[in-house]
Amino acid sequence: MDLTHLNWLAILAATVAAFIAGGIWFGPKTFFPLWWKLMGKDPAAMPGAASNMAVVFGATAVAAFVEAVSVAVVISFVAPATPGFGPLQGALTGFLLGIGLAAASSLSHRLFAGAGFRVWLIEVSSDVLNLTIMGLIIGSWR
């Protein structure tokens, strides 16, 4: 597989967009407070005090980049077989990857870890949204 044909600018834009969307999704005015509570954490003990947030954000950015590259690779295989492939088809590709891989594979992990269905739903909804956004951006820049 030759990765040089991928649109690396689109991959970078998709990475940044997903990182921003994830920041909004887990922001203090959106799902973070509920997610934190459902995880059994003390609302007064906010993250970052005991952990290195630079590592957390850095690893999250790297993971988003890997996801964007993966979406771009899948699109590079699907698009030539799909006449008129564009933003909508890209978004659908990302959405299906989110539902079919991210959501399906993480469900048992969360349930066996005792995190519960609602924690999984909050987390995986962010994943599906981010992959859909990535597909939309990458599909638009073909």
DSSP file (Angstrom, degrees, kcal/mol; ACC not computed):
  #  RESIDUE AA STRUCTURE BP1 BP2  ACC     N-H-->O    O-->H-N    N-H-->O    O-->H-N    TCO  KAPPA ALPHA  PHI   PSI    X-CA   Y-CA   Z-CA
    1    1 A M              0   0    0      0, 0.0     2,-0.7     0, 0.0     0, 0.0   0.000 360.0 360.0 360.0 132.4    0.0    0.0    0.0
    2    2 A D    >   -     0   0    0      1,-0.1     3,-0.6     2,-0.0     4,-0.1  -0.884 360.0-175.6-102.8 113.0    1.3    3.4   -1.0
    3    3 A L  G >   +     0   0    0     -2,-0.7     3,-1.3     1,-0.2    -1,-0.1   0.502  68.2  86.0 -86.2  -3.5    0.4    6.1    1.5
    4    4 A T  G 3  S+     0   0    0      1,-0.3    -1,-0.2     3,-0.0     4,-0.2   0.741  80.5  62.7 -70.9 -20.5    1.9    8.9   -0.6
    5    5 A H  G <  S+     0   0    0     -3,-0.6    -1,-0.3     2,-0.1    -2,-0.1   0.564  81.3 105.1 -81.3  -6.4   -1.3    9.3   -2.6
    6    6 A L  S <  S-     0   0    0     -3,-1.3     2,-1.3     1,-0.1     3,-0.1  -0.410  83.0-113.1 -72.4 150.2   -3.3   10.3    0.5
    7    7 A N     >  -     0   0    0      1,-0.2     4,-2.0    -2,-0.1     5,-0.1  -0.712  34.4-175.9 -85.0  95.9   -4.3   13.9    0.9
    8    8 A W  H  > S+     0   0    0     -2,-1.3     4,-2.3     1,-0.2    -1,-0.2   0.775  80.1  56.8 -69.6 -27.0   -2.2   14.7    4.0
    9    9 A L  H  > S+     0   0    0      2,-0.2     4,-2.6     1,-0.2    -1,-0.2   0.909 108.6  47.3 -67.8 -41.3   -3.6   18.2    4.3
   10   10 A A  H  > S+     0   0    0      2,-0.2     4,-2.7     1,-0.2    -2,-0.2   0.889 111.4  51.8 -64.7 -38.9   -7.1   16.8    4.5
   11   11 A I  H  X S+     0   0    0     -4,-2.0     4,-2.2     2,-0.2    -2,-0.2   0.916 110.9  47.4 -63.6 -43.2   -5.8   14.3    7.1
   12   12 A L  H  X S+     0   0    0     -4,-2.3     4,-2.4     2,-0.2    -2,-0.2   0.926 113.1  48.1 -64.1 -44.4   -4.3   17.1    9.2
   13   13 A A  H  X S+     0   0    0     -4,-2.6     4,-2.7     1,-0.2    -2,-0.2   0.905 111.9  50.1 -62.5 -41.2   -7.5   19.1    8.9
   14   14 A A  H  X S+     0   0    0     -4,-2.7     4,-2.3     2,-0.2    -1,-0.2   0.880 109.9  51.4 -64.7 -38.0   -9.6   16.1    9.9
   15   15 A T  H  X S+     0   0    0     -4,-2.2     4,-2.3     2,-0.2    -2,-0.2   0.941 112.7  44.4 -62.8 -48.1   -7.3   15.4   12.9
   16   16 A V  H  X S+     0   0    0     -4,-2.4     4,-2.4     2,-0.2    -2,-0.2   0.915 113.4  50.9 -64.3 -43.7   -7.6   19.0   14.1
   17   17 A A  H  X S+     0   0    0     -4,-2.7     4,-2.7     1,-0.2    -1,-0.2   0.910 112.3  46.3 -62.2 -42.7  -11.4   19.1   13.6
   18   18 A A  H  X S+     0   0    0     -4,-2.3     4,-2.7     2,-0.2    -1,-0.2   0.883 110.9  52.6 -67.8 -37.7  -11.9   15.8   15.5
   19   19 A F  H  X S+     0   0    0     -4,-2.3     4,-1.8    -5,-0.2    -2,-0.2   0.917 112.7  45.0 -62.7 -42.9   -9.6   17.0   18.3
   20   20 A I  H  X S+     0   0    0     -4,-2.4     4,-2.2     2,-0.2    -2,-0.2   0.923 112.6  50.7 -66.0 -44.9  -11.7   20.2   18.6
   21   21 A A  H  X S+     0   0    0     -4,-2.7     4,-2.9     1,-0.2    -2,-0.2   0.900 110.3  50.3 -61.0 -40.3  -15.0   18.3   18.4
   22   22 A G  H  X S+     0   0    0     -4,-2.7     4,-2.4     2,-0.2    -1,-0.2   0.878 108.6  52.6 -64.2 -37.6  -13.8   16.0   21.1
   23   23 A G  H  < S+     0   0    0     -4,-1.8    -2,-0.2     2,-0.2    -1,-0.2   0.882 112.8  44.0 -64.6 -38.4  -12.9   19.0   23.3
   24   24 A I  H >< S+     0   0    0     -4,-2.2     3,-1.7     2,-0.2     7,-0.3   0.926 112.0  53.3 -70.3 -44.7  -16.3   20.4   22.8
   25   25 A W  H 3< S+     0   0    0     -4,-2.9     6,-1.9     1,-0.3     7,-0.3   0.898 118.0  35.8 -57.3 -43.4  -18.0   17.0   23.4
   26   26 A F  T 3< S+     0   0    0     -4,-2.4    -1,-0.3     5,-0.2    -2,-0.2  -0.042  93.3 131.4-103.0  31.8  -16.1   16.5   26.7
   27   27 A G  S X >S-     0   0    0     -3,-1.7     5,-1.4     1,-0.1     3,-1.3  -0.315  73.5-105.0 -78.8 166.4  -16.2   20.2   27.7
   28   28 A P  T 3 5S+     0   0    0      0, 0.0    -1,-0.1     0, 0.0    -4,-0.1   0.695 121.4  45.1 -66.5 -18.6  -17.3   21.4   31.1
   29   29 A K  T 3 5S+     0   0    0     -5,-0.1    -5,-0.0     3,-0.1    -4,-0.0   0.399 118.7  40.6-103.9   0.9  -20.6   22.6   29.7
   30   30 A T  T < 5S-     0   0    0     -3,-1.3     4,-0.4    -6,-0.1    -4,-0.2   0.333 123.3 -31.0-115.9-114.1  -21.4   19.5   27.7
   31   31 A F  T  >5S+     0   0    0     -6,-1.9     4,-2.8    -7,-0.3     5,-0.3   0.586 106.4  88.2 -92.6 -10.3  -20.9   15.8   28.6
   32   32 A F  H  ><S+     0   0    0     -5,-1.4     4,-3.2    -7,-0.3     5,-0.3   0.934  87.5  49.3 -57.7 -50.6  -17.8   15.9   30.8
   33   33 A P  H  > S+     0   0    0      0, 0.0     4,-2.0     0, 0.0    -1,-0.2   0.916 116.6  42.1 -58.2 -43.1  -19.7   16.5   34.2
   34   34 A L  H  > S+     0   0    0     -4,-0.4     4,-2.8     2,-0.2     5,-0.2   0.934 116.2  48.8 -67.4 -45.3  -22.1   13.6   33.5
   35   35 A W  H  X S+     0   0    0     -4,-2.8     4,-1.6     2,-0.2    -1,-0.2   0.919 111.2  50.4 -58.9 -45.3  -19.4   11.3   32.1
   36   36 A W  H  <>S+     0   0    0     -4,-3.2     5,-2.1    -5,-0.3    -1,-0.2   0.913 112.7  46.5 -60.4 -44.8  -17.1   12.1   35.1
   37   37 A K  H ><5S+     0   0    0     -4,-2.0     3,-1.9    -5,-0.3    -2,-0.2   0.920 110.8  51.6 -64.3 -45.2  -20.0   11.3   37.6
   38   38 A L  H 3<5S+     0   0    0     -4,-2.8    -1,-0.2     1,-0.3    -2,-0.2   0.771 103.0  60.1 -64.5 -25.3  -20.9    8.1   35.7
   39   39 A M  T 3<5S-     0   0    0     -4,-1.6    -1,-0.3    -5,-0.2    -2,-0.2   0.521 119.5-113.7 -77.9  -4.9  -17.3    7.0   35.9
   40   40 A G  T < 5 +     0   0    0     -3,-1.9     2,-0.2     1,-0.3    -3,-0.2   0.705  66.7 147.3  81.6  20.3  -17.6    7.2   39.7
   41   41 A K      < -     0   0    0     -5,-2.1    -1,-0.3     1,-0.1    -2,-0.1  -0.603  55.8-106.9 -91.9 150.6  -15.2   10.1   40.1
   42   42 A D    >   -     0   0    0     -2,-0.2     3,-1.5     1,-0.1    -1,-0.1  -0.624  21.7-140.4 -73.4 123.3  -15.4   12.8   42.7
   43   43 A P  T 3  S+     0   0    0      0, 0.0    -1,-0.1     0, 0.0     3,-0.1   0.784 103.3  56.1 -57.1 -26.4  -16.6   16.1   41.0
   44   44 A A  T 3  S+     0   0    0      1,-0.2     2,-1.2     2,-0.1    -2,-0.0   0.737  94.5  71.8 -77.6 -21.5  -14.2   18.0   43.2
   45   45 A A  S <  S-     0   0    0     -3,-1.5    -1,-0.2     3,-0.0    -3,-0.1  -0.684  74.4-172.2 -97.2  83.2  -11.2   15.9   42.0
   46   46 A M    >   -     0   0    0     -2,-1.2     3,-0.9     1,-0.1    -2,-0.1  -0.397  29.0 -98.9 -74.2 151.5  -10.8   17.2   38.4
   47   47 A P  T 3  S+     0   0    0      0, 0.0    -1,-0.1     0, 0.0     6,-0.0  -0.262  99.2  51.8 -67.7 158.0   -8.4   15.4   36.1
   48   48 A G  T 3  S+     0   0    0     -3,-0.1     5,-0.3     4,-0.0    -2,-0.0  -0.002  82.7  88.3 108.2 -29.0   -5.0   16.8   35.6
   49   49 A A  S <  S+     0   0    0     -3,-0.9    -4,-0.0     1,-0.2    -3,-0.0   0.922 104.0  24.3 -68.9 -42.8   -3.9   17.2   39.1
   50   50 A A  S    S+     0   0    0      2,-0.0     2,-0.3     3,-0.0    -1,-0.2   0.641 122.2  56.7 -97.7 -15.7   -2.5   13.7   39.4
   51   51 A S  S    S-     0   0    0      3,-0.0     2,-1.0     4,-0.0     3,-0.1  -0.744  87.8-105.4-116.9 164.2   -1.7   13.0   35.8
   52   52 A N    >>  -     0   0    0     -2,-0.3     4,-1.7     1,-0.2     3,-0.7  -0.764  28.1-167.4 -88.6 102.8    0.3   14.7   33.1
   53   53 A M  H 3> S+     0   0    0     -2,-1.0     4,-3.0    -5,-0.3     5,-0.3   0.762  84.2  63.9 -65.9 -25.3   -2.3   16.4   30.9
   54   54 A A  H 3> S+     0   0    0      2,-0.2     4,-2.4     1,-0.2    -1,-0.2   0.906 105.4  45.8 -63.4 -39.9    0.3   17.1   28.2
   55   55 A V  H <> S+     0   0    0     -3,-0.7     4,-2.9     2,-0.2     5,-0.3   0.913 113.0  50.3 -67.2 -42.8    0.7   13.3   27.8
   56   56 A V  H  X S+     0   0    0     -4,-1.7     4,-2.1     2,-0.2    -2,-0.2   0.951 116.2  40.2 -61.1 -50.4   -3.1   12.9   27.7
   57   57 A F  H  X S+     0   0    0     -4,-3.0     4,-2.3     2,-0.2    -1,-0.2   0.882 116.0  51.5 -68.7 -37.6   -3.7   15.6   25.1
   58   58 A G  H  X S+     0   0    0     -4,-2.4     4,-2.3    -5,-0.3    -2,-0.2   0.934 111.8  45.7 -63.5 -46.0   -0.6   14.5   23.1
   59   59 A A  H  X S+     0   0    0     -4,-2.9     4,-2.5     1,-0.2    -2,-0.2   0.873 111.9  52.9 -65.0 -36.8   -1.7   10.9   23.0
   60   60 A T  H  X S+     0   0    0     -4,-2.1     4,-2.2    -5,-0.3    -1,-0.2   0.904 109.6  48.3 -64.6 -41.4   -5.2   11.9   22.1
   61   61 A A  H  X S+     0   0    0     -4,-2.3     4,-2.1     2,-0.2    -2,-0.2   0.904 111.9  49.1 -65.5 -41.5   -3.9   14.0   19.2
   62   62 A V  H  X S+     0   0    0     -4,-2.3     4,-2.4     2,-0.2    -2,-0.2   0.923 111.2  50.1 -63.4 -43.5   -1.7   11.1   18.0
   63   63 A A  H  X S+     0   0    0     -4,-2.5     4,-2.4     1,-0.2    -2,-0.2   0.898 109.4  51.1 -62.2 -40.6   -4.7    8.8   18.2
   64   64 A A  H  X S+     0   0    0     -4,-2.2     4,-2.5     2,-0.2    -1,-0.2   0.890 109.6  51.0 -63.3 -39.0   -6.9   11.2   16.2
   65   65 A F  H  X S+     0   0    0     -4,-2.1     4,-2.5     2,-0.2    -2,-0.2   0.922 109.7  49.2 -63.8 -44.1   -4.2   11.4   13.5
   66   66 A V  H  X S+     0   0    0     -4,-2.4     4,-2.3     1,-0.2    -2,-0.2   0.907 111.7  49.9 -62.1 -41.8   -4.0    7.6   13.3
   67   67 A E  H  X S+     0   0    0     -4,-2.4     4,-2.7     2,-0.2    -2,-0.2   0.924 110.1  50.3 -61.5 -44.2   -7.8    7.5   13.0
   68   68 A A  H  X S+     0   0    0     -4,-2.5     4,-2.4     1,-0.2    -2,-0.2   0.898 110.4  49.3 -63.5 -40.7   -7.7   10.1   10.2
   69   69 A V  H  X S+     0   0    0     -4,-2.5     4,-2.4     2,-0.2    -1,-0.2   0.922 111.4  50.3 -62.4 -42.9   -5.1    8.2    8.3
   70   70 A S  H  X S+     0   0    0     -4,-2.3     4,-2.4     2,-0.2    -2,-0.2   0.914 110.6  48.3 -62.7 -43.8   -7.2    5.0    8.7
   71   71 A V  H  X S+     0   0    0     -4,-2.7     4,-2.7     1,-0.2    -1,-0.2   0.917 111.4  51.1 -62.1 -42.5  -10.3    6.8    7.4
   72   72 A A  H  X S+     0   0    0     -4,-2.4     4,-2.2     2,-0.2    -2,-0.2   0.892 109.4  50.2 -63.0 -39.7   -8.3    8.2    4.5
   73   73 A V  H  X S+     0   0    0     -4,-2.4     4,-1.1     2,-0.2    -2,-0.2   0.934 111.6  47.5 -64.2 -46.0   -7.0    4.7    3.6
   74   74 A V  H >X S+     0   0    0     -4,-2.4     4,-2.3     1,-0.2     3,-0.8   0.932 112.8  49.3 -60.9 -45.0  -10.5    3.3    3.7
   75   75 A I  H 3X S+     0   0    0     -4,-2.7     4,-3.1     1,-0.2    -1,-0.2   0.872 104.2  59.4 -62.5 -36.3  -11.9    6.1    1.5
   76   76 A S  H 3< S+     0   0    0     -4,-2.2    -1,-0.2     1,-0.2    -2,-0.2   0.778 112.2  40.4 -65.3 -24.1   -9.0    5.6   -0.9
   77   77 A F  H << S+     0   0    0     -4,-1.1     4,-0.4    -3,-0.8    -2,-0.2   0.824 121.2  41.4 -87.3 -36.1  -10.3    2.1   -1.5
   78   78 A V  H >< S+     0   0    0     -4,-2.3     3,-1.0    -5,-0.2     4,-0.4   0.891 103.9  64.4 -80.0 -41.4  -14.0    2.9   -1.5
   79   79 A A  G >< S+     0   0    0     -4,-3.1     3,-1.9     1,-0.3     6,-0.3   0.868  95.8  54.9 -57.9 -45.1  -14.0    6.1   -3.5
   80   80 A P  G 3  S+     0   0    0      0, 0.0    -1,-0.3     0, 0.0    -2,-0.1   0.806 110.5  48.0 -61.7 -25.7  -12.8    4.7   -6.9
   81   81 A A  G <  S+     0   0    0     -3,-1.0    -2,-0.2    -4,-0.4    -3,-0.1   0.426 103.0  72.5 -90.4   0.4  -15.6    2.2   -6.8
   82   82 A T  S X  S-     0   0    0     -3,-1.9     3,-1.4    -4,-0.4    -1,-0.1  -0.901  80.4-137.6-122.4 102.1  -18.2    4.8   -6.0
   83   83 A P  T 3  S+     0   0    0      0, 0.0    -2,-0.1     0, 0.0    -4,-0.0  -0.314  88.8  12.5 -58.2 135.5  -19.2    7.2   -8.8
   84   84 A G  T 3  S-     0   0    0      1,-0.2     5,-0.2    -5,-0.0     2,-0.1   0.740  83.2-178.0  72.5  24.1  -19.5   10.8   -7.5
   85   85 A F    <   +     0   0    0     -3,-1.4    -1,-0.2    -6,-0.3    57,-0.1  -0.353  21.1 136.1 -58.9 128.8  -17.8   10.1   -4.2
   86   86 A G     >  -     0   0    0     -2,-0.1     4,-2.5    55,-0.0    54,-0.2  -0.645  65.0 -43.6-150.9-154.0  -17.9   13.3   -2.2
   87   87 A P  H  > S+     0   0    0      0, 0.0     4,-2.9     0, 0.0     5,-0.2   0.878 128.7  49.9 -57.8 -43.6  -18.5   14.8    1.3
   88   88 A L  H  > S+     0   0    0      1,-0.2     4,-2.5     2,-0.2     5,-0.2   0.929 113.7  45.1 -64.3 -44.8  -21.7   12.8    2.0
   89   89 A Q  H  > S+     0   0    0      2,-0.2     4,-2.3     1,-0.2    -1,-0.2   0.866 113.1  51.9 -66.9 -35.3  -20.2    9.5    1.0
   90   90 A G  H  X S+     0   0    0     -4,-2.5     4,-2.5     2,-0.2    46,-0.4   0.928 110.4  47.6 -63.9 -45.3  -17.1   10.4    3.1
   91   91 A A  H  X S+     0   0    0     -4,-2.9     4,-2.7    44,-0.4    -2,-0.2   0.906 112.0  50.2 -62.1 -41.4  -19.2   11.2    6.1
   92   92 A L  H  X S+     0   0    0     -4,-2.5     4,-2.7     2,-0.2    -1,-0.2   0.891 109.0  52.0 -64.7 -39.0  -21.2    8.0    5.7
   93   93 A T  H  X S+     0   0    0     -4,-2.3     4,-2.2     2,-0.2    -2,-0.2   0.943 112.5  45.0 -60.6 -48.0  -17.9    6.0    5.4
   94   94 A G  H  X S+     0   0    0     -4,-2.5     4,-2.3    38,-0.2    38,-0.3   0.901 112.9  51.6 -61.9 -41.8  -16.7    7.6    8.7
   95   95 A F  H  X S+     0   0    0     -4,-2.7     4,-2.8     2,-0.2     5,-0.2   0.929 110.3  47.8 -61.3 -46.6  -20.0    7.0   10.3
   96   96 A L  H  X S+     0   0    0     -4,-2.7     4,-3.0     1,-0.2     5,-0.3   0.867 111.1  50.8 -65.7 -35.9  -20.1    3.3    9.4
   97   97 A L  H  X>S+     0   0    0     -4,-2.2     4,-2.0    -5,-0.2     5,-1.6   0.893 111.6  49.8 -64.5 -38.6  -16.5    2.9   10.6
   98   98 A G  I  <>S+     0   0    0     -4,-2.3     5,-3.2     3,-0.2     6,-0.3   0.933 119.4  35.1 -64.5 -47.2  -17.6    4.6   13.9
   99   99 A I  I  <>S+     0   0    0     -4,-2.8     5,-1.3     3,-0.2    -2,-0.2   0.939 123.8  42.6 -71.9 -47.9  -20.6    2.3   14.3
  100  100 A G  I  <5S+     0   0    0     -4,-3.0    -3,-0.2    -5,-0.2    -2,-0.2   0.782 133.0  12.5 -75.8 -28.5  -19.1   -0.8   12.9
  101  101 A L  I  X5S+     0   0    0     -4,-2.0     4,-2.1    -5,-0.3     5,-0.3   0.792 129.4  38.9-113.4 -58.4  -15.7   -0.7   14.5
  102  102 A A  I  ><S+     0   0    0     -5,-1.6     4,-1.6     2,-0.2    -3,-0.2   0.957 124.5  36.3 -62.9 -52.0  -15.4    1.9   17.3
  103  103 A A  I  ><S+     0   0    0     -5,-3.2     4,-1.2    -6,-0.2    -1,-0.2   0.947 120.4  45.4 -69.0 -48.7  -18.9    1.4   18.8
  104  104 A A  H  ><S+     0   0    0     -5,-1.3     4,-0.6    -6,-0.3    -1,-0.2   0.899 116.2  44.7 -65.3 -40.9  -19.2   -2.4   18.4
  105  105 A S  H  X S+     0   0    0     -4,-2.1     4,-0.6     1,-0.2    -1,-0.2   0.810 114.0  48.3 -76.6 -27.4  -15.6   -3.2   19.6
  106  106 A S  H  X S+     0   0    0     -4,-1.6     4,-2.3    -5,-0.3     5,-0.2   0.666  91.5  79.4 -87.8 -14.4  -15.7   -0.9   22.6
  107  107 A L  H  X S+     0   0    0     -4,-1.2     4,-2.5     1,-0.2     5,-0.2   0.952  96.0  43.1 -58.9 -52.2  -19.1   -2.0   24.0
  108  108 A S  H  X S+     0   0    0     -4,-0.6     4,-2.8     1,-0.2     5,-0.3   0.864 111.6  56.2 -65.4 -33.5  -17.9   -5.2   25.6
  109  109 A H  H  X S+     0   0    0     -4,-0.6     4,-1.6     1,-0.2    -1,-0.2   0.945 111.7  42.3 -60.8 -47.5  -14.7   -3.4   27.0
  110  110 A R  H  <>S+     0   0    0     -4,-2.3     5,-2.2     2,-0.2     6,-0.8   0.904 116.8  46.8 -67.7 -41.8  -16.8   -0.8   28.8
  111  111 A L  H ><5S+     0   0    0     -4,-2.5     3,-1.1    -5,-0.2    -2,-0.2   0.920 113.8  46.5 -70.0 -42.9  -19.4   -3.3   30.1
  112  112 A F  H 3<5S+     0   0    0     -4,-2.8    -1,-0.2     1,-0.3    -2,-0.2   0.809 109.2  56.5 -67.9 -28.0  -16.9   -5.8   31.3
  113  113 A A  T 3<5S-     0   0    0     -4,-1.6    -1,-0.3    -5,-0.3    -2,-0.2   0.560 115.5-118.9 -78.4  -6.4  -14.9   -3.0   33.0
  114  114 A G  T < 5S+     0   0    0     -3,-1.1    -3,-0.2    -4,-0.3    -2,-0.1   0.625  77.8 126.7  81.6  12.6  -18.0   -2.1   34.9
  115  115 A A      < -     0   0    0     -5,-2.2     4,-0.4    -6,-0.2    -4,-0.2   0.797  63.3-135.0 -75.1 -27.5  -18.2    1.4   33.3
  116  116 A G     >  -     0   0    0     -6,-0.8     4,-1.9     1,-0.1     5,-0.1  -0.013  20.3 -75.8  94.3 162.0  -21.8    0.8   32.2
  117  117 A F  H  > S+     0   0    0      1,-0.2     4,-2.6     2,-0.2     5,-0.1   0.854 124.3  54.6 -65.7 -38.7  -23.9    1.5   29.1
  118  118 A R  H  > S+     0   0    0      2,-0.2     4,-2.2     1,-0.2    -1,-0.2   0.882 107.5  49.8 -68.5 -37.2  -24.2    5.2   29.6
  119  119 A V  H  > S+     0   0    0     -4,-0.4     4,-2.6     2,-0.2     5,-0.2   0.944 112.6  48.5 -61.9 -46.9  -20.5    5.8   29.9
  120  120 A W  H  X S+     0   0    0     -4,-1.9     4,-3.4     1,-0.2     5,-0.3   0.918 109.8  52.4 -57.9 -44.7  -20.0    3.8   26.7
  121  121 A L  H  X S+     0   0    0     -4,-2.6     4,-1.8     1,-0.2    -1,-0.2   0.908 111.1  45.7 -62.3 -43.3  -22.8    5.8   25.0
  122  122 A I  H  X S+     0   0    0     -4,-2.2     4,-1.2     2,-0.2    -1,-0.2   0.940 118.4  42.8 -64.3 -46.3  -21.2    9.1   25.8
  123  123 A E  H  X S+     0   0    0     -4,-2.6     4,-1.7     1,-0.2     3,-0.2   0.936 116.4  45.1 -67.3 -46.9  -17.7    7.9   24.8
  124  124 A V  H  X S+     0   0    0     -4,-3.4     4,-2.9     1,-0.2     5,-0.2   0.811 105.6  60.9 -73.1 -28.1  -18.7    6.1   21.6
  125  125 A S  H  X S+     0   0    0     -4,-1.8     4,-2.4    -5,-0.3    -1,-0.2   0.894 105.6  49.2 -62.4 -37.7  -21.0    8.9   20.5
  126  126 A S  H  X S+     0   0    0     -4,-1.2     4,-2.8    -3,-0.2    -2,-0.2   0.914 111.1  49.6 -64.6 -43.1  -17.9   11.2   20.4
  127  127 A D  H  X S+     0   0    0     -4,-1.7     4,-2.6     2,-0.2     5,-0.2   0.933 112.2  46.9 -61.4 -46.8  -16.0    8.6   18.5
  128  128 A V  H  X S+     0   0    0     -4,-2.9     4,-2.2     2,-0.2    -2,-0.2   0.922 113.6  48.7 -63.7 -44.0  -18.7    8.2   15.9
  129  129 A L  H  X S+     0   0    0     -4,-2.4     4,-2.6    -5,-0.2    -2,-0.2   0.939 112.4  48.5 -59.4 -47.4  -19.1   11.9   15.5
  130  130 A N  H  X S+     0   0    0     -4,-2.8     4,-2.6     1,-0.2    -2,-0.2   0.907 112.1  47.7 -62.7 -42.9  -15.3   12.4   15.1
  131  131 A L  H  X S+     0   0    0     -4,-2.6     4,-2.5     2,-0.2    -1,-0.2   0.865 111.6  51.5 -66.9 -34.9  -15.0    9.6   12.5
  132  132 A T  H  X S+     0   0    0     -4,-2.2     4,-2.4   -38,-0.3   -38,-0.2   0.925 110.7  47.8 -65.5 -44.6  -18.0   11.1   10.6
  133  133 A I  H  X S+     0   0    0     -4,-2.6     4,-2.5     2,-0.2     5,-0.2   0.919 111.6  50.9 -60.6 -44.5  -16.4   14.5   10.7
  134  134 A M  H  X S+     0   0    0     -4,-2.6     4,-2.9     1,-0.2     5,-0.3   0.935 111.1  47.7 -59.1 -47.0  -13.1   13.0    9.5
  135  135 A G  H  X S+     0   0    0     -4,-2.5     4,-2.8     1,-0.2   -44,-0.4   0.894 110.5  52.6 -61.8 -40.3  -14.9   11.2    6.6
  136  136 A L  H  X S+     0   0    0     -4,-2.4     4,-1.6   -46,-0.4    -2,-0.2   0.937 113.9  42.2 -59.9 -48.5  -16.7   14.4    5.7
  137  137 A I  H  X S+     0   0    0     -4,-2.5     4,-1.3     2,-0.2    -2,-0.2   0.939 118.2  44.0 -66.6 -47.8  -13.5   16.4    5.5
  138  138 A I  H  < S+     0   0    0     -4,-2.9     3,-0.2     1,-0.2    -2,-0.2   0.891 113.8  51.2 -67.2 -39.0  -11.4   13.7    3.7
  139  139 A G  H >< S+     0   0    0     -4,-2.8     3,-0.8    -5,-0.3    -1,-0.2   0.821 108.2  53.5 -65.7 -30.7  -14.3   13.0    1.3
  140  140 A S  H 3< S+     0   0    0     -4,-1.6    -1,-0.2     1,-0.2    -2,-0.2   0.795 107.1  51.4 -72.3 -28.8  -14.6   16.7    0.5
  141  141 A W  T 3<        0   0    0     -4,-1.3    -1,-0.2    -3,-0.2    -2,-0.2   0.067 360.0 360.0-101.3  24.8  -10.9   17.0   -0.4
  142  142 A R    <         0   0    0     -3,-0.8    -1,-0.2   -57,-0.1    -2,-0.1   0.473 360.0 360.0 -75.8 360.0  -10.7   14.1   -2.9
